[in-house]
Amino acid sequence: MSIFLKRQAKDLIRDITSLGSLSFYLITSLIFLLLNNYTIFRKLAIGLVLIYVVVIPIRTFYFKHRPEKFEYKSYIERLDASSFPSLHAARTAYMCLTLIEFFNENLISLIIVIVSLAVFYSRIHLKKHDILDISGGAIVGGLIYFLVSYIGH
């Protein structure tokens, strides 16, 4: 593979992983707010808070190095250096389920699932997480989605 194609592939993986970032999650939430869809906005906001309420204590008491270790000096840096469970995977799984519910259409749902799986893969490819971290994050995101959905109704 040429250097150009390798660079393009690396950029694509980096771009895909950003779809699971906090920034993308907040922008998506803001779009629903601006569209006056307060139900989905509220669901995304509550889910995000609960994801952090679950993940922060896990990372506080169970530290697991990332595949490529991060240096850390403070508590916040230590939280970021810990890889289990993956916040990217938790946010992605939660948003995936929320968007599937919102659009309620098979083709769009399939696209959302494929993009979510690509985000999961990108985290492993970039050596930020391993499959256990991704699985743990996806489970956290899924469980919180079902918790919010059943409490919300």
N, C-alpha and C positions, 0 to 999 in steps of 0.2 A: 504494500500500500504506500502511495506517495506521501511525502511529508504534508502536503496540502490536505489530502483526504484524512490523514490522521488528526490534523489540527481541527478540521471541520467536524469530525466525529467527536473529538473531545469537547468542542464548543457545544455541540448538540446535547451531549450528556449533561453538561453543566446547565444548559438552558432547561432541560427537562427536569432536573432536580429542583430548580427554582419554583416549579409549580407546586411543590410541597412546602415552600418557605412560609414563614410568618408574614412576610410582606405580601405575597400573593393571596394568602388567606384573608388578610385585612382588606386588601383591594377588592376581592370578591365580595366580602361582607359589606363593604361600603357601596358597591354597585347595587346590591339588594336594598340597602337603605335609601339610596337615591331614587330607586324605582318604586319607592313606597311599599316594598314587600317586607313589612315589619315582621311577619311570621318567620320567614327564612332568615332575615337579619338576626332576630332574637335567638333563633335556634343555633346559628353559627356562633354568635357571641357567647351563649351559655356553654356550648360545646367546647369552645376554645378555653374558656376559664376552667372548665372541669378537666380538660386534658392536662393543663398545667398543674391543677390541684392533685392529680393522680401521679403525673410523671415526676414532679419535683421531689416529693418524698421518696419515691423509688430510687431516683438518682442520688439523693442525699445519703440514704442508708445502704444502698447497693451500688458500689462504683464498679464499672466495667470499662476498661480502656477501649478506645476505638481501634479499629485495625491499624490505622496510622495514628499513633499516640499524639495527643495534644499536651503541650506544657500548660500548667496552671499554677497560679499563686494565690488566687482568692476563691471564695466559696462560689461565686457566680461563674468564674472560669472553670472550676471543678465540675459544676453542673454541666457546662457546655462540653467539657472533655469526656464526660461519661456517655456511653453509647446506648445503654439499655434503660428503658425502651426508646425506640426512635421517635422523636417528636415529629419529624417529617412524615413518617409512616402513620402516626396517630392522626395528625391533621389531615393528611391525604385520605385516609380511610373514612374519617368523619365527613369530610367535604364530599367525597365520592358518594356516600350513602345519602347525604342531604340533597345533592344535585340529582341523583337518580330519582329520589322521591319527588323533587320539584318538577323535573321535566316529564317523568312518567311516560317515557317513550323508548321502545326497545333499542333502536339504532343509536340514539343518543346515550342511553345507558351503557351499551357496549363500548362506545367510544370513551366514555368516562372511565370505565373499568380498565380499558387498555392503557389510557393515559396514567391511571393510578398505578398499574403494574409497572409501567415504564419509570415512574418516579421511584418506586421501590427498588427496581433494578439499578437505577442510577446511583442510589445511595451505596449499594454494594460495590458497584463498579468504581466509584470514586473513593472507596476504602474509608467511608465514614461509618459504615455499619456492616454487620454480618447478617445472615439470614435470621438468627435468633432475635437480634435487635429489631429487625423489620417486622418479624412475626409478632413480637411483643407489642410494638407500636400499633400495628394494624388491629390487634385484638383490643388494645386500650381504646382506640378510635371507634371501633365497631361497638364495643360494650357501652361506651358513653353515648353513642348515637341512639342505641336502643333504650337506654335509660332516659335520655332527654325526650325521645319520641313517646315513650309510654307515660312519662310524668306529664308531658305537655298535653295529652289528650284526656 
